[in-house]
Amino acid sequence: MKHPGISISGTTVEAGQRTTVELPAASLYSYTPMAIPVRVICGRHAGPTLSVCAALHGDEINGVEIIRRLLRLPVLKQLRGTLLAVPIVNVYGFVNRSRYLPDRRDLNRSFPGSARGSLTARLADLFLKEILEKSDYGVDIHSGAIHRENLPHVRANLDDPQTAALARAFNVPVILNADVREGSLREQAVERGLPMVLYEAGEALRFDERAVRAGVKGIISVLRELDMLPVGRWQRRATQPVIARSSTWVRAPESGILTAAAPLGTRLHKDDVAGLITDPFGQEESEVRSHVGGVVIGRTNLPLVNEGEALFHVATFESPKTAERVIEAFQTDPLPPEPAIGQEPPLV
């Protein structure tokens, strides 16, 4: 069946076409116009609509690079249905290298927003109406906050069979069964019955090559799961993910200078030492012990810590040993690149 086309912000994209549509956002006070760029790709044949977005938090730039590389892949010429690619949702934060918008609000805690509300509320309302409500499925890409790094993993509502299938298809080692947060984009997707997965990887304001390549391959795998792309000959062997039903943060027992001893992917037993906190003179030393057994999926990269600060994000599994093995295999896999990706210069 021929693709019926799609209309985004008054622009109609027909079957077999691709174009960039700009969603008009509020101008800056300098009279500089602002817009959210959306790359719309319509296949020649009908199929689902998948939206892929990044930089809801403006300083989380790994997703921007993931979508850039995704859009360069020749395999998208075989697309069925529609791909809505939005590399930079929070254009204001992206320009200012900030998580937030100029009104200091968090876009991913401001949905559904309002056309007559604050700047953040208006941006949320615009994205909801022009992108989410025209999608059948979604992928939302995030990174750790500034000075905080995440192991590549997917967060999803595993109680929904369609969402669980997308999470497994993403082909990363860990799936975290995560509740939705109030005001988040994923909450709006759940309310609309729209299966959406959230990909977490890397650190804010940094490119992480492994996280980027895994993200590109994960989205391609999701497109194949939805029968929007044919199975490719280059597709690498599937990762058998391990599922974490809960996670918790190990926090600093006191303020000081942290020497971390647990990199991402480390298996911790209860009461294991994950790091040491000392004073600048080295006279006082305090051990940071994990209060649970599990695997480190997130950690701070800043050695200067305050009492109570989140240091190590530990996910708990039925079999931590299996989780450790799966994560280690992912981290040491050379990840042979797809031909189009291989043309990229190395990131240093």
Backbone hydrogen bonds in HBPLUS format (Angstrom, degrees):
<---DONOR---> <-ACCEPTOR-->    atom                        ^
c    i                          cat <-CA-CA->   ^        H-A-AA   ^      H-
h    n   atom  resd res      DA  || num        DHA   H-A  angle D-A-AA Bond
n    s   type  num  typ     dist DA aas  dist angle  dist       angle   num
A0046-ALA N   A0001-MET O   2.79 MM  45  5.65 162.7  1.82 148.4 152.7     1
A0003-HIS N   A0044-ARG O   3.11 MM  41  5.53 159.0  2.16 120.4 120.6     2
A0006-ILE N   A0013-VAL O   2.95 MM   7  5.40 151.7  2.04 145.1 153.7     3
A0013-VAL N   A0006-ILE O   2.76 MM   7  5.40 168.8  1.77 163.9 165.7     4
A0008-ILE N   A0011-THR O   2.81 MM   3  5.22 157.3  1.87 151.7 150.1     5
A0011-THR N   A0008-ILE O   2.91 MM   3  5.22 165.3  1.93 118.7 122.6     6
A0017-GLN N   A0014-GLU O   3.13 MM   3  5.64 150.5  2.22 140.9 138.9     7
A0016-GLY N   A0042-CYS O   3.10 MM  26  5.40 127.3  2.39 109.2 122.4     8
A0016-GLY N   A0043-GLY O   3.24 MM  27  4.88 145.9  2.36  95.8  98.4     9
A0042-CYS N   A0017-GLN O   2.90 MM  25  5.50 174.6  1.90 175.8 177.4    10
A0019-THR N   A0040-VAL O   2.98 MM  21  5.46 150.8  2.06 147.3 156.2    11
A0040-VAL N   A0019-THR O   2.81 MM  21  5.46 170.9  1.82 176.8 173.6    12
A0021-VAL N   A0038-VAL O   2.76 MM  17  5.13 161.9  1.80 157.4 158.5    13
A0038-VAL N   A0021-VAL O   2.78 MM  17  5.13 150.0  1.87 155.2 164.8    14
A0023-LEU N   A0036-ILE O   2.87 MM  13  4.92 173.5  1.87 142.2 141.7    15
A0036-ILE N   A0023-LEU O   2.88 MM  13  4.92 157.7  1.93 138.0 142.1    16
A0025-ALA N   A0034-MET O   2.99 MM   9  5.33 161.0  2.03 136.4 137.3    17
A0028-LEU N   A0032-THR O   2.84 MM   4  5.18 162.6  1.87 153.0 153.9    18
A0031-TYR N   A0028-LEU O   2.92 MM   3  5.38 155.4  1.98 121.1 123.1    19
A0039-ARG N   A0085-ALA O   2.88 MM  46  5.06 167.0  1.90 155.9 154.2    20
A0085-ALA N   A0039-ARG O   2.94 MM  46  5.06 176.5  1.94 154.3 153.9    21
A0041-ILE N   A0083-LEU O   3.00 MM  42  5.17 164.3  2.03 151.5 156.0    22
A0083-LEU N   A0041-ILE O   2.93 MM  42  5.17 160.5  1.97 148.3 154.8    23
A0043-GLY N   A0081-GLY O   2.78 MM  38  5.23 171.1  1.79 170.5 171.5    24
A0081-GLY N   A0045-HIS O   2.91 MM  36  6.20 166.8  1.92 163.1 158.6    25
A0082-THR N   A0048-PRO O   2.91 MM  34  6.35 159.7  1.95 145.9 151.7    26
A0136-ASP N   A0049-THR O   2.78 MM  87  5.19 170.4  1.79 144.2 146.9    27
A0137-TYR N   A0049-THR O   3.18 MM  88  6.52 146.2  2.30 157.4 159.5    28
A0050-LEU N   A0082-THR O   2.91 MM  32  6.32 158.2  1.95 167.0 166.1    29
A0084-LEU N   A0050-LEU O   2.90 MM  34  6.18 168.0  1.92 151.5 154.6    30
A0051-SER N   A0137-TYR O   3.10 MM  86  6.45 166.4  2.12 145.6 146.4    31
A0139-VAL N   A0051-SER O   2.88 MM  88  6.33 148.3  1.98 156.9 166.1    32
A0052-VAL N   A0084-LEU O   2.83 MM  32  6.20 160.6  1.87 161.4 164.2    33
A0086-VAL N   A0052-VAL O   2.81 MM  34  6.13 172.0  1.81 164.8 167.0    34
A0053-CYS N   A0139-VAL O   3.01 MM  86  6.48 160.7  2.05 165.4 171.2    35
A0141-ILE N   A0053-CYS O   2.94 MM  88  6.20 164.4  1.97 157.0 162.3    36
A0054-ALA N   A0086-VAL O   2.99 MM  32  6.45 140.0  2.15 167.5 162.6    37
A0089-VAL N   A0054-ALA O   3.11 MM  35  6.34 152.8  2.19 155.2 162.3    38
A0090-ASN N   A0055-ALA O   2.93 MM  35  5.88 161.5  1.96 139.3 144.5    39
A0060-GLU N   A0057-HIS O   2.99 MM   3  5.71 170.1  2.00 132.0 134.0    40
A0205-LEU N   A0059-ASP O   2.76 MM 146  5.42 147.1  1.86 175.6 173.0    41
A0064-VAL N   A0061-ILE O   3.04 MM   3  5.14 128.3  2.31 100.2 113.9    42
A0065-GLU N   A0061-ILE O   3.35 MM   4  6.77 156.6  2.41 154.8 158.9    43
A0066-ILE N   A0062-ASN O   2.94 MM   4  6.26 153.0  2.02 148.0 156.7    44
A0067-ILE N   A0063-GLY O   2.99 MM   4  6.15 166.1  2.01 149.4 151.4    45
A0068-ARG N   A0064-VAL O   3.02 MM   4  6.21 153.0  2.10 141.8 150.0    46
A0069-ARG N   A0065-GLU O   3.02 MM   4  6.21 165.5  2.04 152.1 154.5    47
A0070-LEU N   A0066-ILE O   2.92 MM   4  6.10 155.9  1.98 146.4 154.3    48
A0071-LEU N   A0067-ILE O   3.01 MM   4  6.14 161.5  2.05 151.3 153.9    49
A0072-ARG N   A0069-ARG O   3.13 MM   3  5.27 145.8  2.25 102.4 112.5    50
A0073-LEU N   A0070-LEU O   3.17 MM   3  5.63 165.3  2.19 115.2 119.8    51
A0076-LEU N   A0073-LEU O   3.25 MM   3  6.07 165.4  2.27 121.4 124.6    52
A0077-LYS N   A0074-PRO O   3.00 MM   3  5.85 169.6  2.01 125.8 129.2    53
A0078-GLN N   A0075-VAL O   3.00 MM   3  5.76 165.7  2.02 120.9 125.5    54
A0079-LEU N   A0076-LEU O   3.13 MM   3  5.05 160.1  2.17 109.9 110.2    55
A0080-ARG N   A0228-MET O   2.81 MM 148  4.57 147.9  1.91 134.0 140.9    56
A0091-VAL N   A0089-VAL O   3.05 MM   2  5.68 126.4  2.35 106.0  90.8    57
A0094-PHE N   A0090-ASN O   3.00 MM   4  6.18 158.2  2.05 152.4 159.3    58
A0095-VAL N   A0091-VAL O   3.12 MM   4  6.19 159.9  2.16 141.2 145.2    59
A0096-ASN N   A0092-TYR O   3.25 MM   4  6.46 150.5  2.34 141.2 149.1    60
A0097-ARG N   A0093-GLY O   2.79 MM   4  5.69 100.7  2.42 139.6 158.0    61
A0098-SER N   A0093-GLY O   2.75 MM   5  4.56 166.2  1.77 138.7 141.1    62
A0097-ARG N   A0094-PHE O   3.26 MM   3  4.97 161.5  2.30  97.8 103.1    63
A0101-LEU N   A0105-ARG O   3.23 MM   4  5.74 158.7  2.28 152.5 158.6    64
A0104-ARG N   A0101-LEU O   2.83 MM   3  5.30 155.4  1.89 126.9 128.3    65
A0109-ARG N   A0106-ASP O   3.03 MM   3  5.45 153.4  2.11 119.3 120.2    66
A0110-SER N   A0107-LEU O   3.12 MM   3  5.09 160.6  2.16 113.7 113.3    67
A0111-PHE N   A0183-GLY O   2.86 MM  72  4.64 160.0  1.90 136.4 129.8    68
A0114-SER N   A0121-ALA O   2.99 MM   7  5.10 146.8  2.10  99.2 109.4    69
A0117-GLY N   A0114-SER O   3.28 MM   3  5.03 170.6  2.29 105.1 105.4    70
A0122-ARG N   A0118-SER O   2.90 MM   4  6.13 154.8  1.96 153.8 160.2    71
A0123-LEU N   A0119-LEU O   3.05 MM   4  6.30 153.3  2.12 146.6 153.7    72
A0124-ALA N   A0120-THR O   2.95 MM   4  6.20 159.9  1.99 152.9 158.3    73
A0125-ASP N   A0121-ALA O   2.98 MM   4  6.15 158.9  2.03 145.3 151.0    74
A0126-LEU N   A0122-ARG O   2.96 MM   4  6.13 157.6  2.01 145.6 151.4    75
A0127-PHE N   A0123-LEU O   3.02 MM   4  6.24 167.1  2.04 152.3 155.1    76
A0128-LEU N   A0124-ALA O   2.97 MM   4  6.07 159.4  2.01 148.8 155.0    77
A0129-LYS N   A0125-ASP O   3.06 MM   4  6.21 165.8  2.08 150.5 153.3    78
A0130-GLU N   A0126-LEU O   3.02 MM   4  6.06 164.4  2.04 153.5 158.0    79
A0131-ILE N   A0127-PHE O   2.93 MM   4  5.45 149.7  2.02 139.7 146.3    80
A0132-LEU N   A0127-PHE O   3.28 MM   5  6.71 155.2  2.34 146.1 152.6    81
A0133-GLU N   A0128-LEU O   2.94 MM   5  6.03 158.0  1.99 166.6 169.9    82
A0134-LYS N   A0131-ILE O   3.11 MM   3  5.38 150.2  2.20 107.1 116.3    83
A0135-SER N   A0132-LEU O   3.06 MM   3  5.19 165.0  2.08 113.5 115.6    84
A0138-GLY N   A0195-PRO O   3.01 MM  57  6.44 143.5  2.15 151.1 154.9    85
A0197-VAL N   A0138-GLY O   3.11 MM  59  6.54 151.3  2.20 148.8 150.0    86
A0140-ASP N   A0197-VAL O   2.97 MM  57  6.35 164.3  2.00 157.9 163.1    87
A0199-TYR N   A0140-ASP O   2.89 MM  59  6.24 149.5  1.98 148.2 158.3    88
A0142-HIS N   A0199-TYR O   2.76 MM  57  5.98 170.1  1.77 173.1 170.8    89
A0201-ALA N   A0142-HIS O   3.14 MM  59  6.60 145.8  2.26 133.2 141.6    90
A0144-GLY N   A0202-GLY O   3.03 MM  58  5.95 161.7  2.06 121.9 127.0    91
A0204-ALA N   A0144-GLY O   3.00 MM  60  5.74 115.2  2.44 124.0 138.1    92
A0148-ARG N   A0145-ALA O   2.91 MM   3  5.18 143.9  2.04 141.3 135.9    93
A0301-ASN N   A0147-HIS O   2.68 MM 154  5.08 169.5  1.69 147.4 145.6    94
A0149-GLU N   A0299-ARG O   2.88 MM 150  5.55 157.1  1.93 170.6 167.8    95
A0299-ARG N   A0149-GLU O   2.96 MM 150  5.55 150.8  2.04 151.6 161.0    96
A0150-ASN N   A0202-GLY O   2.95 MM  52  4.95 152.8  2.02 119.2 126.8    97
A0202-GLY N   A0150-ASN O   2.93 MM  52  4.95 152.7  2.00 145.4 136.8    98
A0151-LEU N   A0297-ILE O   2.78 MM 146  4.91 169.7  1.79 134.7 138.0    99
A0153-HIS N   A0200-GLU O   2.92 MM  47  5.44 155.7  1.98 155.5 163.0   100
A0200-GLU N   A0153-HIS O   2.87 MM  47  5.44 172.4  1.87 171.8 173.5   101
A0154-VAL N   A0174-VAL O   3.05 MM  20  6.49 161.3  2.09 154.2 157.9   102
A0176-LEU N   A0154-VAL O   2.74 MM  22  6.12 165.8  1.76 165.0 169.8   103
A0155-ARG N   A0198-LEU O   2.76 MM  43  5.08 162.7  1.79 151.5 157.7   104
A0198-LEU N   A0155-ARG O   3.00 MM  43  5.08 165.3  2.02 154.8 157.7   105
A0156-ALA N   A0176-LEU O   3.15 MM  20  6.51 156.9  2.21 156.0 160.5   106
A0178-ALA N   A0156-ALA O   3.16 MM  22  5.64 133.0  2.39 127.7 137.0   107
A0160-ASP N   A0157-ASN O   3.30 MM   3  6.03 167.7  2.31 115.9 119.6   108
A0164-ALA N   A0160-ASP O   2.91 MM   4  6.08 162.8  1.94 160.9 166.6   109
A0165-ALA N   A0161-PRO O   2.98 MM   4  6.17 149.6  2.07 143.8 151.3   110
A0166-LEU N   A0162-GLN O   3.15 MM   4  6.47 154.2  2.22 146.0 152.0   111
A0167-ALA N   A0163-THR O   2.94 MM   4  6.21 158.6  1.98 152.3 158.6   112
A0168-ARG N   A0164-ALA O   3.01 MM   4  6.26 158.5  2.06 149.3 154.0   113
A0169-ALA N   A0165-ALA O   3.00 MM   4  6.13 148.6  2.10 139.8 149.1   114
A0170-PHE N   A0166-LEU O   3.10 MM   4  6.28 129.3  2.37 142.6 154.3   115
A0170-PHE N   A0167-ALA O   3.30 MM   3  5.35 140.6  2.47  95.2 105.6   116
A0171-ASN N   A0168-ARG O   3.44 MM   3  6.12 160.6  2.48 113.5 117.5   117
A0242-VAL N   A0173-PRO O   2.82 MM  69  6.20 160.4  1.86 158.9 157.0   118
A0175-ILE N   A0242-VAL O   3.00 MM  67  6.26 158.6  2.04 158.0 160.1   119
A0244-ALA N   A0175-ILE O   2.82 MM  69  6.14 166.9  1.84 161.2 165.5   120
A0178-ALA N   A0176-LEU O   2.92 MM   2  5.58 109.6  2.43 115.2  98.3   121
A0177-ASN N   A0244-ALA O   2.91 MM  67  6.19 169.2  1.92 171.7 174.9   122
A0184-SER N   A0181-ARG O   3.06 MM   3  5.55 155.4  2.12 140.6 138.3   123
A0188-GLN N   A0184-SER O   3.38 MM   4  6.78 152.7  2.46 142.5 148.3   124
A0189-ALA N   A0185-LEU O   3.04 MM   4  6.41 149.8  2.13 146.8 155.8   125
A0190-VAL N   A0186-ARG O   2.95 MM   4  6.21 160.0  1.99 149.7 154.0   126
A0191-GLU N   A0187-GLU O   2.99 MM   4  6.26 159.7  2.03 149.7 154.9   127
A0192-ARG N   A0188-GLN O   3.18 MM   4  6.35 135.0  2.39 137.0 147.7   128
A0192-ARG N   A0189-ALA O   3.11 MM   3  5.20 132.2  2.35  97.0 110.0   129
A0194-LEU N   A0189-ALA O   2.83 MM   5  4.88 164.1  1.85 153.0 148.1   130
A0193-GLY N   A0190-VAL O   3.01 MM   3  5.01 160.9  2.05 105.5 111.3   131
A0212-VAL N   A0208-ASP O   2.84 MM   4  6.06 155.5  1.90 158.9 167.1   132
A0213-ARG N   A0209-GLU O   2.96 MM   4  6.15 174.6  1.97 155.7 156.7   133
A0214-ALA N   A0210-ARG O   2.94 MM   4  6.01 161.6  1.97 148.5 154.3   134
A0215-GLY N   A0211-ALA O   2.94 MM   4  6.01 145.3  2.06 137.0 146.6   135
A0216-VAL N   A0212-VAL O   2.98 MM   4  6.31 159.3  2.02 156.9 161.2   136
A0217-LYS N   A0213-ARG O   3.05 MM   4  6.24 173.2  2.06 152.3 154.3   137
A0218-GLY N   A0214-ALA O   2.82 MM   4  5.87 143.7  1.95 138.1 149.1   138
A0219-ILE N   A0215-GLY O   3.04 MM   4  6.27 157.8  2.09 150.3 153.8   139
A0220-ILE N   A0216-VAL O   3.09 MM   4  6.38 163.5  2.12 152.8 157.5   140
A0221-SER N   A0217-LYS O   2.94 MM   4  6.11 151.5  2.02 142.1 150.2   141
A0222-VAL N   A0218-GLY O   2.95 MM   4  6.26 146.6  2.07 142.7 152.0   142
A0223-LEU N   A0219-ILE O   2.90 MM   4  6.23 158.1  1.95 152.3 157.8   143
A0224-ARG N   A0220-ILE O   3.01 MM   4  6.29 147.7  2.12 143.6 152.4   144
A0225-GLU N   A0221-SER O   2.87 MM   4  6.13 149.3  1.96 142.9 152.1   145
A0226-LEU N   A0222-VAL O   3.01 MM   4  6.28 144.7  2.14 147.2 156.0   146
A0228-MET N   A0223-LEU O   2.78 MM   5  5.09 156.7  1.84 171.4 163.5   147
A0227-ASP N   A0224-ARG O   2.99 MM   3  4.85 160.0  2.03 103.9 109.1   148
A0235-GLN N   A0232-GLY O   3.36 MM   3  5.46 162.0  2.39 102.7 107.9   149
A0316-THR N   A0246-SER O   3.05 MM  70  5.78 170.5  2.06 146.5 148.7   150
A0248-THR N   A0314-VAL O   2.89 MM  66  5.42 155.1  1.95 146.0 153.2   151
A0314-VAL N   A0248-THR O   2.77 MM  66  5.42 164.2  1.80 177.2 171.6   152
A0250-VAL N   A0312-PHE O   2.75 MM  62  5.09 163.3  1.78 151.9 157.7   153
A0311-LEU N   A0250-VAL O   2.92 MM  61  5.76 161.5  1.95 153.3 158.7   154
A0312-PHE N   A0250-VAL O   3.26 MM  62  5.09 161.2  2.30 136.8 142.3   155
A0252-ALA N   A0309-GLU O   2.86 MM  57  5.28 150.1  1.95 140.5 149.9   156
A0308-GLY N   A0252-ALA O   2.81 MM  56  4.88 167.8  1.83 137.4 140.8   157
A0256-GLY N   A0305-VAL O   3.00 MM  49  5.63 161.0  2.04 149.3 150.4   158
A0305-VAL N   A0256-GLY O   3.04 MM  49  5.63 169.6  2.05 167.2 169.1   159
A0257-ILE N   A0278-THR O   2.83 MM  21  5.26 168.0  1.85 154.6 158.6   160
A0278-THR N   A0257-ILE O   3.00 MM  21  5.26 158.5  2.05 136.7 140.7   161
A0258-LEU N   A0303-PRO O   2.57 MM  45  4.58 171.4  1.58 146.9 148.8   162
A0259-THR N   A0276-LEU O   2.78 MM  17  5.19 157.9  1.83 157.2 164.1   163
A0276-LEU N   A0259-THR O   2.94 MM  17  5.19 153.8  2.01 137.1 144.9   164
A0261-ALA N   A0274-ALA O   2.76 MM  13  5.13 162.5  1.79 143.1 139.2   165
A0266-THR N   A0263-PRO O   3.13 MM   3  5.78 152.0  2.21 143.7 143.5   166
A0265-GLY N   A0296-VAL O   2.80 MM  31  5.15 170.4  1.81 149.2 151.3   167
A0296-VAL N   A0266-THR O   2.91 MM  30  5.39 157.7  1.96 149.0 155.1   168
A0268-LEU N   A0294-GLY O   2.71 MM  26  5.35 165.6  1.73 157.0 162.2   169
A0294-GLY N   A0268-LEU O   2.80 MM  26  5.35 153.7  1.87 148.0 155.9   170
A0272-ASP N   A0269-HIS O   3.00 MM   3  5.40 159.1  2.04 136.5 134.8   171
A0271-ASP N   A0290-SER O   2.67 MM  19  5.00 164.1  1.69 158.9 160.7   172
A0290-SER N   A0272-ASP O   2.93 MM  18  5.60 157.0  1.98 156.6 162.1   173
A0274-ALA N   A0288-VAL O   2.72 MM  14  5.58 163.7  1.74 170.2 176.1   174
A0288-VAL N   A0275-GLY O   2.82 MM  13  5.06 163.3  1.85 152.1 146.7   175
A0277-ILE N   A0286-SER O   2.81 MM   9  5.09 162.8  1.84 151.9 157.9   176
A0286-SER N   A0277-ILE O   2.76 MM   9  5.09 153.8  1.82 148.3 157.1   177
A0279-ASP N   A0284-GLU O   3.30 MM   5  5.74 138.4  2.49 144.2 148.1   178
A0282-GLY N   A0279-ASP O   2.98 MM   3  5.34 156.4  2.04 115.2 122.7   179
A0295-VAL N   A0315-ALA O   2.93 MM  20  5.39 154.7  1.99 149.9 156.5   180
A0315-ALA N   A0295-VAL O   2.90 MM  20  5.39 163.0  1.93 157.8 153.0   181
A0297-ILE N   A0313-HIS O   2.80 MM  16  5.66 159.9  1.84 163.1 169.9   182
A0313-HIS N   A0298-GLY O   2.65 MM  15  4.59 175.3  1.65 135.5 137.2   183
A0300-THR N   A0311-LEU O   2.90 MM  11  5.20 145.6  2.02 147.3 149.9   184
A0309-GLU N   A0306-ASN O   3.00 MM   3  5.56 156.6  2.06 144.2 143.9   185
A0322-THR N   A0319-SER O   3.09 MM   3  5.43 121.3  2.45 107.0 120.1   186
A0323-ALA N   A0319-SER O   3.10 MM   4  6.45 161.9  2.14 153.7 159.2   187
A0324-GLU N   A0320-PRO O   2.85 MM   4  6.06 157.8  1.90 149.3 154.7   188
A0325-ARG N   A0321-LYS O   3.09 MM   4  6.32 154.9  2.16 143.3 149.6   189
A0326-VAL N   A0322-THR O   2.94 MM   4  6.22 162.4  1.98 156.9 161.0   190
A0327-ILE N   A0323-ALA O   2.96 MM   4  6.11 166.2  1.98 154.2 158.0   191
A0328-GLU N   A0324-GLU O   2.95 MM   4  6.04 158.5  1.99 145.3 151.7   192
A0329-ALA N   A0325-ARG O   3.03 MM   4  6.21 156.0  2.09 145.1 151.3   193
A0330-PHE N   A0326-VAL O   3.09 MM   4  6.36 151.7  2.17 142.9 150.5   194
A0331-GLN N   A0327-ILE O   2.91 MM   4  6.17 160.6  1.94 153.8 158.9   195
A0332-THR N   A0328-GLU O   3.01 MM   4  6.15 144.6  2.14 147.0 155.2   196
A0333-ASP N   A0329-ALA O   3.03 MM   4  5.91 120.3  2.40 136.4 149.1   197
A0341-ILE N   A0338-GLU O   2.89 MM   3  5.30 122.2  2.23 113.2 128.6   198
A0342-GLY N   A0338-GLU O   2.95 MM   4  6.14 151.9  2.03 157.5 166.2   199
A0343-GLN N   A0340-ALA O   3.44 MM   3  5.63 155.9  2.50  99.3 105.9   200
A0344-GLU N   A0341-ILE O   2.91 MM   3  5.57 166.3  1.93 122.5 126.9   201
